[in-house]
Amino acid sequence: MSVQKAVRRTTVPQIAARKGGVPIVSLTSYHAHTAAIVDKYADFILVGDSLGMVMHGMETTVGVPLDLMIMHGRAVVRGTKQALIVVDMPFGTYEESPNRAFRNAAKIMKETGCGAVKLEGGKRMAETIHFLVERGIPVMAHTGLTPQSSHVMGGFKTQGRDEDTWAAHEDDAKAVADAGAFSVVLEGMVERLAARITKQIDIPTIGIGASVECDGQILVLEDMLGLNPRPPKFVKVYGDLLNQIESAVATYAEEVKARTFPSDDEVYR
């Protein structure tokens, strides 16, 4: 009698151990059916607060509530078996104090079953990251272009174009690594700076609009599938689902009006 080997989820230590090794593959996902597909190929899946813009039509990620992240996090966990699931902590749920951050991070992990949380910010969040990690909450950090701070930054602006700012970005990355983050997302950052940071810290860097020298890469799934009519410059579009979906919907509408759908194949006799 054959015994099937149990599928085990990728763990936080396994991601951390990939520093300088085989590049880490990651994508976002917000629902069970796409997560089941991504799960076959990704080392970790991020339930990003980008879902506010991608799925709910928000202009920024600032308005995303905690309960919405938890709802989508549950769906992704249910749809997957092997990838590490990381859930974003939305704006306003962790900045006030380490204690509040812990309460909300614990709520996310308990109610979704995810394996880690992600929060934005460098040196200013180091104390909070340390506080969470010491209490059993694995944290993925996020520096560079931090979308939750877009109002302060004046929009979604590339970071590091002025070399005078590089030291501050490097200090941010070192601070979150020293605080205990198991990895850090580098977003919207000039290539040379992201490559320098990757060499300077001991935890994996995950690039999005950064450098091929990062220890891994992440993209928003809908962007790389061609569902965003105006994707960011750093996105390579691997599919054409926007046109495919529109074509399918248009054909369906035509067949309904012509009474050719449902045909004999789609009705019960």
C-alpha positions in Angstrom: 0.0 0.0 0.0 1.5 3.4 -1.0 1.7 6.1 1.5 1.4 9.7 0.2 3.9 12.1 1.7 2.1 14.9 3.6 2.5 18.4 2.0 4.0 20.8 4.5 3.8 24.6 4.3 7.0 26.5 3.8 8.1 28.0 7.1 9.5 31.4 8.1 12.9 29.8 8.9 13.0 28.2 5.4 12.4 31.6 3.8 15.1 33.2 6.0 17.6 30.5 5.1 17.2 31.4 1.4 19.4 34.4 1.8 21.9 34.4 -1.1 20.5 31.1 -2.5 17.9 30.2 -5.0 15.7 33.3 -5.6 12.5 33.4 -3.6 9.3 33.4 -5.7 6.3 35.3 -4.5 3.1 36.8 -5.8 0.0 38.4 -4.2 -3.3 36.7 -4.0 -6.6 37.7 -2.5 -8.9 34.8 -3.1 -8.9 31.0 -2.8 -9.1 30.0 -6.5 -6.1 32.1 -7.7 -4.2 31.2 -4.5 -4.6 27.6 -5.4 -2.8 28.2 -8.7 -0.1 30.4 -7.2 0.5 27.9 -4.4 2.1 25.4 -6.9 4.9 27.8 -7.7 5.4 30.4 -5.0 7.5 30.1 -1.9 5.3 32.6 -0.1 2.0 34.4 -1.0 1.3 37.9 0.2 -2.2 38.9 1.0 -1.4 42.5 0.3 -3.4 45.6 1.3 -3.1 46.4 -2.4 -6.4 44.4 -2.6 -8.0 47.7 -1.6 -7.0 49.2 -5.0 -7.0 46.0 -7.1 -10.3 44.5 -5.9 -12.2 47.3 -4.2 -11.5 50.3 -6.4 -9.8 52.4 -3.7 -7.3 55.1 -4.8 -4.7 54.1 -2.2 -4.3 51.4 0.4 -4.9 53.7 3.3 -8.6 53.0 3.6 -8.3 49.2 3.9 -9.8 47.9 7.2 -8.4 45.1 9.3 -11.5 42.9 8.9 -11.1 43.1 5.1 -7.6 41.8 5.3 -8.7 39.0 7.6 -11.5 38.0 5.3 -9.2 37.7 2.3 -6.5 36.1 4.3 -8.8 33.3 5.3 -9.7 32.7 1.7 -6.1 32.5 0.6 -5.2 30.1 3.5 -8.1 27.9 2.6 -7.1 27.7 -1.0 -3.4 26.8 -0.4 -1.4 23.9 1.0 2.3 24.6 0.7 3.2 28.3 0.4 3.9 30.5 3.5 1.0 32.9 3.7 1.9 36.5 4.8 -0.8 39.0 5.5 -0.4 42.8 5.4 -1.2 44.8 8.5 -3.3 47.7 7.2 -2.7 51.4 7.9 -3.6 52.4 11.4 -3.3 49.0 13.0 0.3 49.0 14.2 1.8 52.5 14.1 0.4 53.8 17.4 2.3 51.4 19.8 3.9 48.0 19.9 1.0 46.8 22.2 -1.6 47.7 19.7 0.4 46.2 16.9 0.7 42.9 18.8 -3.1 42.8 19.4 -3.9 43.3 15.8 -1.1 41.0 14.5 -2.3 38.3 16.8 -5.9 38.8 15.6 -4.7 38.4 12.0 -2.8 35.2 12.7 -5.5 33.6 14.9 -8.4 34.4 12.5 -6.7 33.6 9.2 -4.2 30.8 10.0 -1.4 32.7 8.2 2.3 32.2 9.0 3.5 35.8 9.3 2.5 39.5 9.0 4.0 42.3 7.0 4.2 46.0 8.1 5.7 49.1 6.5 8.5 51.3 7.8 12.1 51.2 8.6 13.9 52.6 11.7 10.6 54.1 13.0 9.1 50.6 13.2 12.1 48.7 14.5 10.9 48.7 18.1 7.5 47.4 17.1 9.1 44.6 15.0 11.3 43.5 17.9 8.3 43.6 20.2 6.2 41.4 17.9 9.0 38.9 17.1 9.8 38.5 20.8 6.2 37.5 21.4 6.0 34.9 18.6 4.8 37.0 15.6 7.0 36.5 12.5 7.4 39.9 10.7 8.2 40.7 7.1 9.3 44.3 6.9 8.8 46.7 4.0 11.0 49.7 3.1 11.6 52.0 0.2 8.4 53.1 -1.4 5.8 52.4 1.3 2.3 52.8 -0.2 0.6 53.5 3.2 2.8 56.7 3.4 1.9 57.9 -0.1 0.2 61.0 1.2 3.4 62.0 3.0 5.6 61.0 0.1 3.4 63.0 -2.4 2.4 59.9 -4.3 4.0 56.7 -5.5 7.5 58.0 -6.1 10.7 56.0 -6.9 13.1 56.0 -3.9 16.8 56.6 -4.1 17.1 58.7 -7.2 19.2 61.1 -5.1 22.3 59.3 -3.7 22.2 61.6 -0.7 19.2 59.6 0.5 20.9 56.2 0.2 22.3 56.2 3.7 18.8 56.6 5.2 17.4 53.7 3.2 20.3 51.5 4.1 19.8 52.4 7.8 16.1 51.5 7.5 17.0 48.0 6.1 19.6 47.4 8.7 17.3 48.5 11.5 14.5 46.1 10.5 17.0 43.2 10.1 18.5 43.9 13.5 15.0 44.1 15.0 14.3 40.5 14.0 12.4 40.7 10.7 12.9 37.5 8.7 12.9 39.3 5.4 12.2 42.8 3.9 10.4 44.0 0.8 12.3 46.7 -1.1 9.7 48.6 -3.2 10.1 51.2 -5.9 13.9 51.6 -5.3 16.6 52.4 -7.8 18.5 49.3 -8.8 21.9 50.1 -7.5 20.6 51.0 -4.0 18.5 47.8 -3.8 21.6 45.7 -4.8 23.7 47.5 -2.2 21.2 46.9 0.6 20.9 43.2 -0.4 24.6 42.8 0.2 24.6 44.7 3.5 22.0 42.8 5.4 21.7 39.2 6.5 18.0 38.7 5.8 16.4 38.0 2.3 15.4 41.1 0.3 12.2 40.8 -1.8 12.2 43.2 -4.7 9.3 44.9 -6.4 10.5 47.6 -8.7 14.0 47.1 -7.3 16.9 44.9 -8.4 17.4 41.5 -9.9 20.1 41.1 -7.3 17.4 40.9 -4.5 17.0 37.5 -2.9 13.5 37.2 -4.3 10.8 39.0 -6.3 7.1 39.8 -5.8 4.5 41.2 -8.1 0.8 41.9 -7.8 -0.9 38.9 -9.5 -3.4 41.0 -11.4 -0.7 43.3 -12.7 1.4 40.5 -14.2 -1.7 38.8 -15.7 -2.6 41.9 -17.6 -5.7 42.9 -15.7 -4.3 46.4 -14.9 -4.7 48.7 -18.0 -1.9 50.9 -16.6 0.6 48.7 -14.8 3.6 50.3 -13.1 6.9 50.5 -15.1 8.4 47.7 -13.0 5.7 45.1 -14.0 6.4 42.6 -16.7 3.0 41.5 -18.1 3.0 37.7 -18.5 -0.7 37.4 -19.6 -3.5 39.2 -21.4 -6.5 38.4 -19.2 -8.1 41.9 -19.5 -8.7 41.4 -23.2 -9.6 37.7 -22.8 -12.2 38.4 -20.1 -13.7 41.3 -22.1 -13.9 39.1 -25.2 -15.6 36.3 -23.3 -18.1 38.6 -21.7 -18.9 40.2 -25.1 -19.4 36.8 -26.7 -21.7 35.7 -23.9 -23.8 38.9 -24.2 -24.2 38.3 -27.9 -25.3 34.7 -27.5 -27.8 35.6 -24.8 -29.4 38.3 -27.1 -29.4 35.9 -30.1 -30.9 33.1 -27.9 -28.1 30.7 -28.9 -27.2 30.3 -25.2 -28.1 28.1 -23.5 -28.0 25.5 -26.3 -29.0 21.9 -26.0 -25.6 21.2 -24.3 -26.4 23.5 -21.4 -30.0 22.5 -20.6 -31.5 19.6 -18.6 -33.9 17.2 -20.5 
